[in-house]
Amino acid sequence: MSNQPNDKKYRILAELGEESEREALVQTMGKLERYTVPAPPAHSTDELIAFLKPILQEGASTAPEDVKTMPTSLEVNATERRKLLSILRLVQPQAMLISRWFVLVSVLVFMAGLAITKAVHGNMLKFLANASPLLGILTVFYEFRARLSGTTELEAACPYSPAQLAVARLLVVLSYDTLLCLAATPFVSYWQDQMLWQVAISWFAPLLLVLGIALTVSLRFGIMGGCLVAATVWILQLAVSERGSMTAMILPKQLAAFGDFITMGVGIVLLFYVYRHWKSNSVLSDEQQND
């Protein structure tokens, strides 16, 4: 009778294909059987439940399709709100990807460029309009560099979808670049005798365009390829900046005055396309995991 437990262990090891070092494995299994774990105190259980409850509620929407009923409009709205809150919660940790030295260097170079432009009696408005796209390209590359460092598998294991991570990073990029350019806008408006909204549009439009180009191209050629193409567009813009913006040169004269607004519209369309692509890929990935 005493050998029956060991016979059971031998059968288990045989089924697992563990024929070598059977005696050592049997002894280990015996020790594991005798090992007892004390029951956790009640307060620890309550703390664990309180910690897991919001996570489980958030993941409830990922239940298999065959056990779901047709969602009502209220349920759909609630799901969308949860997704939006998830993205907003992700913004803070994604903002931490931008290191202090990157912020310090970018701010110093940006402000030094404005000061030098003013000192040599240059066009500060043109400097701001040409500097904002470059700032956007560098911030996108720095924020999305995880795709180059091989940590995408670790990100895929987190409870947030790739689309949510990407949108949170895009919000970080837009927020940082916009805040930095907004800080310079009143000074440029004063020294160049331009309306605040005119100065803001002059740098916000090309910023949206290069972000849209960089992220759209990155869908096919990676973040490095996207940033290189966006940088090429930026260089072409610099080459023709003496004669005006590329948009103004391409458009008919009747529409040239609306060049910044058209540029902004193109950038918004590209970013929306990128978002839809991220979202559709996330849905396909979830369906494959459920299958």
Helices and strands as residue ranges (DSSP letters): H 4-16, H 22-34, H 42-58, G 59-62, G 65-67, H 73-95, H 100-119, H 124-143, H 146-149, H 152-156, H 162-192, H 196-239, G 241-243, H 246-250, H 253-256, H 259-290
